[in-house]
Amino acid sequence: MSFRFPLLSDPDRSIARLLDVRRPIGHPLASVPRRVTYLIDPAGLVRRAYDVGRHIEGHAEEVLADLEELTAAP
């Protein structure tokens, strides 16, 4: 599959710290950041944010639909 936009991976969790998506201290998965998807426009503006959590069903379809809406010609 090919995308017309970049994807970001965060193996060292530096972006998780920057975007404050870390779990609270004492949480059983505190060392693992929450799963959040962002749609960021070319100017760097966050256009959509999705806190996925355990609700993965339909997530990809929702993101792709929003991406299509955001990139549609006016």
C-alpha positions as a printed NumPy array, in Angstrom:
array([[  0.   ,   0.   ,   0.   ],
       [  1.194,   3.495,  -0.781],
       [  0.255,   6.711,   1.008],
       [  0.517,  10.307,  -0.249],
       [  1.421,  11.448,   3.272],
       [  4.1  ,  10.545,   5.827],
       [  3.523,   8.205,   8.749],
       [  5.343,   8.619,  12.046],
       [  6.637,   5.917,  14.351],
       [  7.835,   6.745,  17.872],
       [ 10.125,   3.951,  19.09 ],
       [ 11.922,   6.138,  21.653],
       [  8.618,   7.697,  22.872],
       [  9.907,  11.248,  22.422],
       [  6.784,  12.278,  20.517],
       [  4.573,  10.699,  23.218],
       [  6.273,  12.928,  25.77 ],
       [  5.914,  15.974,  23.526],
       [  2.205,  15.359,  22.854],
       [  1.524,  14.278,  26.446],
       [ -0.058,  10.935,  25.574],
       [  1.672,   9.068,  28.364],
       [ -0.479,   7.093,  30.77 ],
       [ -0.727,   8.242,  34.41 ],
       [  1.82 ,   7.019,  36.953],
       [  0.495,   3.862,  38.593],
       [ -1.438,   2.745,  35.502],
       [ -0.677,  -0.933,  34.705],
       [  0.584,   0.118,  31.262],
       [  2.281,   3.347,  32.386],
       [  5.385,   2.585,  30.33 ],
       [  3.338,   2.34 ,  27.12 ],
       [  1.859,   5.535,  25.643],
       [ -1.812,   5.672,  24.714],
       [ -2.525,   4.956,  21.093],
       [ -3.434,   8.237,  19.424],
       [ -3.688,   8.962,  15.715],
       [ -3.276,  12.505,  14.434],
       [ -4.062,  13.997,  11.04 ],
       [ -1.652,  16.907,  10.596],
       [ -1.905,  19.268,   7.638],
       [  1.102,  20.482,   5.591],
       [  1.352,  23.609,   7.769],
       [  1.723,  21.444,  10.888],
       [ -1.787,  22.052,  12.244],
       [ -3.418,  19.064,  13.948],
       [ -6.706,  18.718,  12.071],
       [ -8.01 ,  15.599,  13.834],
       [ -6.935,  13.544,  16.863],
       [ -8.216,  10.067,  17.703],
       [ -7.598,   8.515,  21.122],
       [ -7.941,   4.939,  19.967],
       [ -7.681,   3.064,  23.264],
       [ -9.355,  -0.296,  22.963],
       [-11.764,   0.84 ,  20.246],
       [ -9.769,  -0.174,  17.199],
       [-12.786,  -1.462,  15.258],
       [-13.523,   0.977,  12.434],
       [-10.636,   3.293,  13.352],
       [ -8.804,   3.019,  10.03 ],
       [-11.996,   3.611,   8.074],
       [-12.816,   6.703,  10.166],
       [ -9.333,   8.155,   9.694],
       [ -9.36 ,   7.491,   5.946],
       [-12.822,   9.068,   5.577],
       [-11.686,  12.155,   7.505],
       [ -8.5  ,  12.342,   5.438],
       [-10.532,  12.215,   2.253],
       [-12.852,  14.953,   3.586],
       [ -9.935,  17.166,   4.594],
       [ -8.139,  16.783,   1.269],
       [-11.204,  17.181,  -0.965],
       [-11.158,  20.215,  -3.227],
       [-13.469,  23.011,  -2.016]])
